Amino acid sequence: MPDIAPMLAHKWPEPFDGQDWLFELKWDGYRCLMYIGSSQLLLRSRNGNPLNHRFPQLESVTKAVKRDFRNLIVDGEIVVFKGGKPDFASLKTNPGRAVYIAFDLLYLNDQALLEVPLVDRRYELFRAFAWNHLIYFSEALEAQGRTLFELVRSRDLEGMVAKRKYSLYFPGKRTHDWLKIKNFKEIALWVVGYFPSPGRKIGSLLVAREVSESAGAVPGGPPAHAQQDTGTVHDSVHEVVFRQSVKPKPRRLVLMGRVSTGLDQETEDALEAAFSPPAPHPLAQVEGKLSKQEQRDVRWVKPFFGVRVQYTEITPEGRLRHPVLKEVVW
């Protein structure tokens, strides 16, 4: 069977409806191609690395292949469910509970299906297996993307993927035939430091949330004393410095990780002007761990409120997944 790189999806900002589209849940797991032939199974990651040793129970999926089907390449994700929904962290902490969610069929009975329309590939996929507790078929909703995304939001899932019904499969390519729409949340945070990167003084921001026992405080949200009108990076530096100088100090801060996506040159310049001179040690009570390399590289600043950051979830370690800088709160 041929080596095939998985087809990729473009990002899309919001859900939509369309008669020519299928809408699936975005499974929060490891993208994985499953090669099945002669009662043997190979799991390969998006980058082509073998995964059998991490999820040996999935080798039993060969028993679910129906008699008239042989030599298959399936596209899908390895997922662990926790509390009724996919949990990415559990792939490392509890791999023995992993299952395979299949959503496409690329090769069947010694024939490549790459130039077969998606709806026909999925029809053959559905017929190929006796679906069981180890392998599940990824159901799709036709035309009603907004309806599916309402479910995504109500259950706090990662997002959804929109696919053109009659799209072909383009190995290794990112096309607009597949679109991923993530269920982002938003949080307002303090900046407590930054990390330089090659060619840039501020490559990423080190952010933290305020822990407060005051009435009405929302964990991770803006402190009660920091509710102010927001501006843009076009505000003058003098106004920025003045506004920051009159804000009370935060009580106690807990690190939530680094943010680099969304940090453009204009925002970087404005933040550099607003930050206090960098220091080799924290300038406030900050809880949380940094790696040894991060401890060497970080430039600590006087806590600055703040930034609004989009993210998909908070990990068990308290860090943001897929953080994107959306706005500076001047």
NORTAFEN-V322811 format. One record per residue. N is the residue number from 0. PHI is phi as a letter, one per 40 degrees, with the letter a starting at -180 (NA if undefined). PSI is psi in degrees with one decimal (999 if undefined). NEAR is the number of other C-alpha atoms within 10 Angstrom. Layout:
n:N phi:PHI psi:PSI near:NEAR
n:N phi:PHI psi:PSI near:NEAR
This chain:
n:0 phi:NA psi:147.6 near:15
n:1 phi:c psi:153.7 near:9
n:2 phi:c psi:129.1 near:11
n:3 phi:b psi:130.5 near:18
n:4 phi:c psi:140.2 near:18
n:5 phi:c psi:143.4 near:22
n:6 phi:c psi:145.8 near:17
n:7 phi:b psi:161.5 near:19
n:8 phi:b psi:145.9 near:18
n:9 phi:c psi:152.7 near:16
n:10 phi:c psi:145.3 near:15
n:11 phi:b psi:139.4 near:15
n:12 phi:c psi:-25.4 near:12
n:13 phi:a psi:157.5 near:12
n:14 phi:c psi:157.7 near:22
n:15 phi:a psi:166.9 near:17
n:16 phi:b psi:156.7 near:16
n:17 phi:a psi:129.2 near:14
n:18 phi:c psi:-24.0 near:11
n:19 phi:c psi:14.0 near:13
n:20 phi:b psi:149.5 near:23
n:21 phi:b psi:143.8 near:23
n:22 phi:b psi:124.6 near:29
n:23 phi:b psi:158.0 near:21
n:24 phi:c psi:146.5 near:21
n:25 phi:c psi:107.7 near:20
n:26 phi:c psi:128.4 near:23
n:27 phi:c psi:77.5 near:20
n:28 phi:a psi:-156.0 near:23
n:29 phi:c psi:123.1 near:18
n:30 phi:c psi:135.2 near:20
n:31 phi:a psi:130.6 near:26
n:32 phi:c psi:133.5 near:28
n:33 phi:b psi:117.3 near:27
n:34 phi:b psi:123.1 near:21
n:35 phi:b psi:122.4 near:22
n:36 phi:a psi:138.5 near:18
n:37 phi:f psi:45.8 near:8
n:38 phi:g psi:16.7 near:13
n:39 phi:b psi:154.5 near:13
n:40 phi:b psi:137.1 near:20
n:41 phi:b psi:128.4 near:16
n:42 phi:b psi:125.9 near:25
n:43 phi:b psi:133.7 near:21
n:44 phi:c psi:175.1 near:18
n:45 phi:d psi:-32.8 near:19
n:46 phi:c psi:6.8 near:11
n:47 phi:g psi:8.2 near:14
n:48 phi:c psi:141.7 near:10
n:49 phi:c psi:142.7 near:14
n:50 phi:b psi:2.5 near:18
n:51 phi:d psi:-39.8 near:16
n:52 phi:c psi:-21.8 near:10
n:53 phi:c psi:-26.7 near:14
n:54 phi:b psi:61.5 near:17
n:55 phi:c psi:-26.1 near:14
n:56 phi:c psi:-23.9 near:15
n:57 phi:c psi:-11.9 near:23
n:58 phi:c psi:-20.8 near:18
n:59 phi:c psi:-7.0 near:14
n:60 phi:c psi:-23.8 near:22
n:61 phi:d psi:-29.6 near:17
n:62 phi:c psi:-16.1 near:13
n:63 phi:c psi:-7.4 near:14
n:64 phi:c psi:130.7 near:19
n:65 phi:c psi:159.8 near:13
n:66 phi:d psi:-40.4 near:9
n:67 phi:c psi:7.7 near:8
n:68 phi:b psi:134.1 near:16
n:69 phi:a psi:159.4 near:18
n:70 phi:f psi:75.4 near:19
n:71 phi:b psi:147.7 near:23
n:72 phi:b psi:118.4 near:27
n:73 phi:b psi:140.9 near:21
n:74 phi:b psi:136.0 near:25
n:75 phi:a psi:-159.0 near:23
n:76 phi:b psi:145.3 near:24
n:77 phi:c psi:127.0 near:28
n:78 phi:b psi:145.8 near:23
n:79 phi:b psi:130.0 near:26
n:80 phi:c psi:138.8 near:17
n:81 phi:a psi:125.2 near:13
n:82 phi:g psi:29.7 near:6
n:83 phi:g psi:6.8 near:8
n:84 phi:a psi:159.7 near:15
n:85 phi:d psi:141.7 near:20
n:86 phi:b psi:107.4 near:18
n:87 phi:c psi:-41.3 near:20
n:88 phi:c psi:-30.5 near:16
n:89 phi:c psi:-15.0 near:18
n:90 phi:c psi:-29.3 near:22
n:91 phi:c psi:-38.4 near:11
n:92 phi:c psi:-24.0 near:10
n:93 phi:a psi:58.1 near:12
n:94 phi:c psi:-21.6 near:17
n:95 phi:c psi:-12.9 near:15
n:96 phi:b psi:8.1 near:16
n:97 phi:c psi:145.4 near:25
n:98 phi:b psi:169.2 near:23
n:99 phi:b psi:127.7 near:25
n:100 phi:b psi:113.1 near:22
n:101 phi:c psi:133.7 near:22
n:102 phi:b psi:-2.8 near:20
n:103 phi:a psi:154.3 near:24
n:104 phi:b psi:121.1 near:27
n:105 phi:b psi:-18.7 near:26
n:106 phi:a psi:136.1 near:23
n:107 phi:a psi:130.3 near:21
n:108 phi:f psi:46.4 near:13
n:109 phi:g psi:21.7 near:14
n:110 phi:b psi:130.9 near:11
n:111 phi:c psi:139.2 near:15
n:112 phi:b psi:16.5 near:19
n:113 phi:c psi:-29.3 near:17
n:114 phi:b psi:15.3 near:13
n:115 phi:c psi:137.0 near:16
n:116 phi:d psi:150.1 near:15
n:117 phi:d psi:-45.8 near:22
n:118 phi:c psi:-34.2 near:17
n:119 phi:c psi:-36.4 near:15
n:120 phi:c psi:-43.0 near:22
n:121 phi:c psi:-32.5 near:22
n:122 phi:c psi:-45.0 near:12
n:123 phi:c psi:-37.2 near:16
n:124 phi:c psi:-47.0 near:23
n:125 phi:c psi:-35.4 near:19
n:126 phi:c psi:-20.2 near:13
n:127 phi:c psi:-20.8 near:19
n:128 phi:b psi:149.9 near:19
n:129 phi:c psi:92.6 near:13
n:130 phi:c psi:134.5 near:15
n:131 phi:a psi:-161.3 near:12
n:132 phi:c psi:-8.8 near:9
n:133 phi:b psi:-23.7 near:17
n:134 phi:b psi:128.8 near:20
n:135 phi:b psi:148.6 near:17
n:136 phi:c psi:129.5 near:17
n:137 phi:c psi:105.2 near:18
n:138 phi:c psi:152.6 near:15
n:139 phi:b psi:147.9 near:19
n:140 phi:b psi:128.2 near:14
n:141 phi:c psi:129.7 near:19
n:142 phi:g psi:-29.5 near:19
n:143 phi:b psi:69.6 near:17
n:144 phi:c psi:-39.5 near:24
n:145 phi:c psi:-36.2 near:15
n:146 phi:c psi:-44.3 near:14
n:147 phi:c psi:-37.8 near:22
n:148 phi:c psi:-28.5 near:24
n:149 phi:c psi:-40.0 near:13
n:150 phi:c psi:-42.6 near:14
n:151 phi:d psi:-46.8 near:18
n:152 phi:c psi:-41.6 near:15
n:153 phi:c psi:-28.3 near:9
n:154 phi:b psi:5.6 near:11
n:155 phi:f psi:50.4 near:15
n:156 phi:c psi:170.9 near:22
n:157 phi:c psi:-37.4 near:22
n:158 phi:i psi:-159.8 near:22
n:159 phi:a psi:164.9 near:22
n:160 phi:b psi:129.9 near:24
n:161 phi:b psi:131.9 near:30
n:162 phi:b psi:134.2 near:22
n:163 phi:c psi:132.8 near:21
n:164 phi:d psi:-35.5 near:20
n:165 phi:b psi:22.4 near:17
n:166 phi:c psi:148.0 near:19
n:167 phi:c psi:174.8 near:17
n:168 phi:b psi:121.4 near:23
n:169 phi:b psi:97.3 near:16
n:170 phi:d psi:130.2 near:14
n:171 phi:g psi:0.7 near:13
n:172 phi:b psi:147.8 near:13
n:173 phi:b psi:113.7 near:15
n:174 phi:b psi:166.1 near:15
n:175 phi:c psi:7.6 near:16
n:176 phi:c psi:-23.1 near:19
n:177 phi:b psi:129.1 near:22
n:178 phi:b psi:134.8 near:21
n:179 phi:b psi:130.1 near:23
n:180 phi:b psi:111.2 near:22
n:181 phi:c psi:150.8 near:23
n:182 phi:c psi:81.5 near:22
n:183 phi:c psi:143.6 near:19
n:184 phi:b psi:172.1 near:14
n:185 phi:b psi:143.8 near:17
n:186 phi:a psi:145.3 near:17
n:187 phi:b psi:129.9 near:24
n:188 phi:b psi:161.0 near:27
n:189 phi:c psi:146.7 near:28
n:190 phi:c psi:125.1 near:25
n:191 phi:b psi:-6.2 near:28
n:192 phi:a psi:-179.4 near:27
n:193 phi:a psi:166.1 near:25
n:194 phi:b psi:123.7 near:21
n:195 phi:c psi:159.0 near:14
n:196 phi:a psi:163.5 near:11
n:197 phi:d psi:121.2 near:7
n:198 phi:g psi:-0.7 near:7
n:199 phi:b psi:138.1 near:11
n:200 phi:c psi:-36.1 near:14
n:201 phi:b psi:101.4 near:22
n:202 phi:c psi:-34.4 near:19
n:203 phi:a psi:155.5 near:22
n:204 phi:b psi:141.1 near:24
n:205 phi:c psi:117.5 near:21
n:206 phi:b psi:156.6 near:27
n:207 phi:a psi:152.5 near:27
n:208 phi:b psi:153.6 near:26
n:209 phi:c psi:133.2 near:22
n:210 phi:b psi:117.4 near:17
n:211 phi:b psi:141.2 near:17
n:212 phi:b psi:7.1 near:11
n:213 phi:c psi:152.6 near:9
n:214 phi:c psi:137.1 near:7
n:215 phi:g psi:-1.7 near:9
n:216 phi:c psi:140.4 near:15
n:217 phi:b psi:119.5 near:14
n:218 phi:d psi:126.4 near:14
n:219 phi:g psi:-13.3 near:19
n:220 phi:c psi:-179.6 near:17
n:221 phi:c psi:137.7 near:22
n:222 phi:c psi:153.9 near:22
n:223 phi:d psi:-35.2 near:13
n:224 phi:c psi:-2.8 near:11
n:225 phi:b psi:13.6 near:15
n:226 phi:c psi:104.5 near:9
n:227 phi:a psi:164.9 near:12
n:228 phi:c psi:143.0 near:7
n:229 phi:c psi:150.1 near:9
n:230 phi:b psi:-152.3 near:12
n:231 phi:b psi:175.7 near:13
n:232 phi:c psi:-6.7 near:17
n:233 phi:c psi:-8.3 near:10
n:234 phi:d psi:150.6 near:11
n:235 phi:c psi:152.0 near:11
n:236 phi:c psi:-37.2 near:16
n:237 phi:c psi:-40.4 near:10
n:238 phi:c psi:-40.7 near:12
n:239 phi:c psi:-49.1 near:21
n:240 phi:c psi:-41.2 near:15
n:241 phi:c psi:-47.0 near:12
n:242 phi:c psi:-41.1 near:13
n:243 phi:c psi:-32.3 near:17
n:244 phi:c psi:-23.3 near:12
n:245 phi:c psi:0.8 near:8
n:246 phi:c psi:135.1 near:13
n:247 phi:c psi:159.3 near:10
n:248 phi:c psi:149.1 near:15
n:249 phi:c psi:156.4 near:19
n:250 phi:c psi:-67.6 near:13
n:251 phi:a psi:135.6 near:15
n:252 phi:b psi:142.1 near:23
n:253 phi:b psi:125.9 near:20
n:254 phi:c psi:141.3 near:22
n:255 phi:b psi:10.1 near:24
n:256 phi:h psi:-164.1 near:19
n:257 phi:b psi:150.0 near:22
n:258 phi:b psi:124.0 near:24
n:259 phi:b psi:-36.0 near:17
n:260 phi:c psi:130.3 near:15
n:261 phi:g psi:-5.2 near:15
n:262 phi:c psi:97.2 near:18
n:263 phi:c psi:176.2 near:12
n:264 phi:c psi:-39.3 near:13
n:265 phi:c psi:-43.8 near:10
n:266 phi:c psi:-39.3 near:16
n:267 phi:d psi:-44.4 near:18
n:268 phi:c psi:-41.5 near:14
n:269 phi:c psi:-41.0 near:18
n:270 phi:c psi:-40.0 near:20
n:271 phi:d psi:-38.0 near:15
n:272 phi:c psi:-30.7 near:14
n:273 phi:c psi:-26.6 near:20
n:274 phi:c psi:153.5 near:20
n:275 phi:c psi:164.2 near:16
n:276 phi:d psi:136.3 near:11
n:277 phi:c psi:150.0 near:17
n:278 phi:b psi:158.2 near:13
n:279 phi:c psi:-1.3 near:13
n:280 phi:a psi:158.1 near:12
n:281 phi:d psi:142.5 near:17
n:282 phi:b psi:15.6 near:15
n:283 phi:a psi:173.8 near:16
n:284 phi:c psi:107.0 near:11
n:285 phi:b psi:126.1 near:17
n:286 phi:b psi:149.8 near:14
n:287 phi:h psi:159.6 near:13
n:288 phi:b psi:146.3 near:13
n:289 phi:b psi:151.2 near:12
n:290 phi:c psi:164.9 near:8
n:291 phi:d psi:-39.0 near:8
n:292 phi:c psi:-41.1 near:8
n:293 phi:c psi:-38.0 near:12
n:294 phi:c psi:-34.5 near:14
n:295 phi:c psi:-35.0 near:11
n:296 phi:c psi:-23.5 near:14
n:297 phi:c psi:143.3 near:22
n:298 phi:b psi:109.5 near:21
n:299 phi:c psi:143.5 near:23
n:300 phi:b psi:163.7 near:21
n:301 phi:c psi:129.9 near:18
n:302 phi:d psi:128.4 near:24
n:303 phi:b psi:120.6 near:23
n:304 phi:b psi:120.2 near:25
n:305 phi:a psi:-155.5 near:22
n:306 phi:b psi:150.5 near:20
n:307 phi:b psi:128.3 near:20
n:308 phi:b psi:133.0 near:23
n:309 phi:c psi:148.5 near:22
n:310 phi:a psi:165.3 near:20
n:311 phi:c psi:-36.4 near:19
n:312 phi:a psi:167.7 near:20
n:313 phi:b psi:124.4 near:14
n:314 phi:c psi:165.8 near:13
n:315 phi:d psi:-24.0 near:9
n:316 phi:c psi:-0.3 near:11
n:317 phi:g psi:16.6 near:13
n:318 phi:b psi:152.4 near:19
n:319 phi:c psi:137.4 near:22
n:320 phi:c psi:136.3 near:16
n:321 phi:f psi:50.2 near:17
n:322 phi:c psi:141.6 near:25
n:323 phi:b psi:125.1 near:20
n:324 phi:c psi:122.6 near:19
n:325 phi:b psi:-33.2 near:16
n:326 phi:a psi:146.3 near:19
n:327 phi:c psi:129.3 near:20
n:328 phi:c psi:94.6 near:22
n:329 phi:c psi:999 near:22
